[in-house]
């Protein structure tokens, strides 16, 4: 499913998208969407370390409120996006699935 919030005051420009959420019923294929395919290369180690810190804390039952600050994404059709803050909302382990929900805030188009 896709959830979207559009600015109705921008009809002349084609309706600016303010929020966009994709939810996949099944996991994406091996060649499908990957977080690192959106990250600029120089931020991948930083994000990997940040994610690992959260997973380690979760595994040991310790709270972790560490945020990942100031990274850049590269999205096809949108160009570079500056992410002011990225935070983990939760980590979930059920049967064969081990997932993490995250939120990116303070987005700026560069």
Short mmCIF file of the C-alpha atoms (twelve columns), coordinates in Angstrom:
data_MODEL
# 
_entry.id   MODEL 
# 
loop_
_atom_site.group_PDB 
_atom_site.id 
_atom_site.type_symbol 
_atom_site.label_atom_id 
_atom_site.label_alt_id 
_atom_site.label_comp_id 
_atom_site.label_asym_id 
_atom_site.label_seq_id 
_atom_site.Cartn_x 
_atom_site.Cartn_y 
_atom_site.Cartn_z 
_atom_site.pdbx_PDB_model_num 
ATOM 1   C CA . UNK A 1   0.000  0.000   0.000   1 
ATOM 2   C CA . UNK A 2   0.991  3.616   -0.398  1 
ATOM 3   C CA . UNK A 3   -0.059 6.470   1.880   1 
ATOM 4   C CA . UNK A 4   0.505  9.982   0.646   1 
ATOM 5   C CA . UNK A 5   -0.140 13.530  1.830   1 
ATOM 6   C CA . UNK A 6   -0.342 16.151  -0.923  1 
ATOM 7   C CA . UNK A 7   -0.529 19.932  -0.711  1 
ATOM 8   C CA . UNK A 8   -3.849 20.967  -2.251  1 
ATOM 9   C CA . UNK A 9   -2.658 24.567  -2.607  1 
ATOM 10  C CA . UNK A 10  -0.153 23.438  -5.257  1 
ATOM 11  C CA . UNK A 11  -2.543 22.118  -7.910  1 
ATOM 12  C CA . UNK A 12  -1.031 24.364  -10.591 1 
ATOM 13  C CA . UNK A 13  2.370  22.698  -10.042 1 
ATOM 14  C CA . UNK A 14  0.970  19.140  -9.984  1 
ATOM 15  C CA . UNK A 15  0.406  18.764  -6.196  1 
ATOM 16  C CA . UNK A 16  3.530  18.700  -4.053  1 
ATOM 17  C CA . UNK A 17  3.954  15.488  -2.049  1 
ATOM 18  C CA . UNK A 18  4.496  16.246  1.654   1 
ATOM 19  C CA . UNK A 19  4.469  12.667  3.017   1 
ATOM 20  C CA . UNK A 20  4.878  9.304   1.320   1 
ATOM 21  C CA . UNK A 21  4.761  5.850   2.934   1 
ATOM 22  C CA . UNK A 22  5.193  2.566   1.066   1 
ATOM 23  C CA . UNK A 23  4.246  -0.730  2.722   1 
ATOM 24  C CA . UNK A 24  5.129  -4.025  1.034   1 
ATOM 25  C CA . UNK A 25  3.058  -7.152  1.738   1 
ATOM 26  C CA . UNK A 26  6.018  -9.379  0.916   1 
ATOM 27  C CA . UNK A 27  9.729  -8.646  1.332   1 
ATOM 28  C CA . UNK A 28  11.279 -7.009  -1.697  1 
ATOM 29  C CA . UNK A 29  13.256 -9.254  -4.038  1 
ATOM 30  C CA . UNK A 30  17.030 -9.572  -3.809  1 
ATOM 31  C CA . UNK A 31  17.383 -6.856  -6.436  1 
ATOM 32  C CA . UNK A 32  14.617 -4.727  -4.879  1 
ATOM 33  C CA . UNK A 33  14.765 -1.696  -2.597  1 
ATOM 34  C CA . UNK A 34  17.681 -1.492  -0.190  1 
ATOM 35  C CA . UNK A 35  18.443 1.266   2.307   1 
ATOM 36  C CA . UNK A 36  22.053 1.492   1.158   1 
ATOM 37  C CA . UNK A 37  20.989 2.024   -2.456  1 
ATOM 38  C CA . UNK A 38  19.535 5.392   -1.330  1 
ATOM 39  C CA . UNK A 39  22.424 6.427   0.920   1 
ATOM 40  C CA . UNK A 40  25.296 8.400   -0.500  1 
ATOM 41  C CA . UNK A 41  28.326 6.109   -0.303  1 
ATOM 42  C CA . UNK A 42  30.223 8.167   2.292   1 
ATOM 43  C CA . UNK A 43  27.384 7.720   4.857   1 
ATOM 44  C CA . UNK A 44  27.025 3.932   4.622   1 
ATOM 45  C CA . UNK A 45  29.567 3.051   7.344   1 
ATOM 46  C CA . UNK A 46  28.085 5.669   9.671   1 
ATOM 47  C CA . UNK A 47  24.563 4.278   9.206   1 
ATOM 48  C CA . UNK A 48  25.740 0.655   9.472   1 
ATOM 49  C CA . UNK A 49  27.482 1.410   12.804  1 
ATOM 50  C CA . UNK A 50  24.409 3.294   14.056  1 
ATOM 51  C CA . UNK A 51  22.082 0.413   13.138  1 
ATOM 52  C CA . UNK A 52  24.427 -2.129  14.751  1 
ATOM 53  C CA . UNK A 53  24.500 -0.086  17.979  1 
ATOM 54  C CA . UNK A 54  20.697 -0.246  18.152  1 
ATOM 55  C CA . UNK A 55  20.590 -3.980  17.402  1 
ATOM 56  C CA . UNK A 56  23.238 -4.708  20.044  1 
ATOM 57  C CA . UNK A 57  21.355 -2.618  22.620  1 
ATOM 58  C CA . UNK A 58  18.081 -4.366  21.760  1 
ATOM 59  C CA . UNK A 59  19.719 -7.794  22.040  1 
ATOM 60  C CA . UNK A 60  21.073 -6.951  25.510  1 
ATOM 61  C CA . UNK A 61  17.787 -5.362  26.646  1 
ATOM 62  C CA . UNK A 62  19.277 -1.890  26.962  1 
ATOM 63  C CA . UNK A 63  17.553 1.259   25.699  1 
ATOM 64  C CA . UNK A 64  19.364 3.152   22.961  1 
ATOM 65  C CA . UNK A 65  18.205 6.626   21.959  1 
ATOM 66  C CA . UNK A 66  21.204 7.420   19.752  1 
ATOM 67  C CA . UNK A 67  20.218 9.313   16.621  1 
ATOM 68  C CA . UNK A 68  21.975 9.421   13.266  1 
ATOM 69  C CA . UNK A 69  22.443 13.051  12.268  1 
ATOM 70  C CA . UNK A 70  23.196 14.775  8.986   1 
ATOM 71  C CA . UNK A 71  23.221 12.133  6.264   1 
ATOM 72  C CA . UNK A 72  22.368 12.463  2.580   1 
ATOM 73  C CA . UNK A 73  20.155 10.324  0.397   1 
ATOM 74  C CA . UNK A 74  20.107 10.175  -3.365  1 
ATOM 75  C CA . UNK A 75  16.646 9.393   -4.736  1 
ATOM 76  C CA . UNK A 76  15.951 8.888   -8.405  1 
ATOM 77  C CA . UNK A 77  13.800 11.699  -9.665  1 
ATOM 78  C CA . UNK A 78  14.370 13.789  -6.528  1 
ATOM 79  C CA . UNK A 79  18.145 14.176  -6.417  1 
ATOM 80  C CA . UNK A 80  19.924 14.700  -3.100  1 
ATOM 81  C CA . UNK A 81  17.947 14.848  0.135   1 
ATOM 82  C CA . UNK A 82  19.554 15.978  3.394   1 
ATOM 83  C CA . UNK A 83  18.260 14.055  6.433   1 
ATOM 84  C CA . UNK A 84  18.686 16.109  9.585   1 
ATOM 85  C CA . UNK A 85  17.883 13.276  11.983  1 
ATOM 86  C CA . UNK A 86  17.227 9.563   11.760  1 
ATOM 87  C CA . UNK A 87  15.919 7.607   14.745  1 
ATOM 88  C CA . UNK A 88  14.890 4.028   15.479  1 
ATOM 89  C CA . UNK A 89  11.214 3.590   16.354  1 
ATOM 90  C CA . UNK A 90  11.406 -0.108  17.201  1 
ATOM 91  C CA . UNK A 91  13.023 -3.469  16.537  1 
ATOM 92  C CA . UNK A 92  10.868 -6.533  15.956  1 
ATOM 93  C CA . UNK A 93  11.677 -10.241 15.946  1 
ATOM 94  C CA . UNK A 94  8.947  -12.701 14.929  1 
ATOM 95  C CA . UNK A 95  9.556  -16.196 13.594  1 
ATOM 96  C CA . UNK A 96  11.734 -15.721 10.497  1 
ATOM 97  C CA . UNK A 97  11.553 -11.909 10.438  1 
ATOM 98  C CA . UNK A 98  13.915 -9.486  12.160  1 
ATOM 99  C CA . UNK A 99  13.029 -5.897  11.276  1 
ATOM 100 C CA . UNK A 100 13.666 -2.342  12.376  1 
ATOM 101 C CA . UNK A 101 11.384 0.671   11.977  1 
ATOM 102 C CA . UNK A 102 13.112 4.000   11.538  1 
ATOM 103 C CA . UNK A 103 12.071 7.570   10.964  1 
ATOM 104 C CA . UNK A 104 13.855 10.250  8.991   1 
ATOM 105 C CA . UNK A 105 13.108 13.841  10.042  1 
ATOM 106 C CA . UNK A 106 13.993 17.362  8.967   1 
ATOM 107 C CA . UNK A 107 14.334 16.526  5.279   1 
ATOM 108 C CA . UNK A 108 15.704 19.180  2.951   1 
ATOM 109 C CA . UNK A 109 16.022 18.967  -0.816  1 
ATOM 110 C CA . UNK A 110 19.581 19.846  -1.836  1 
# 
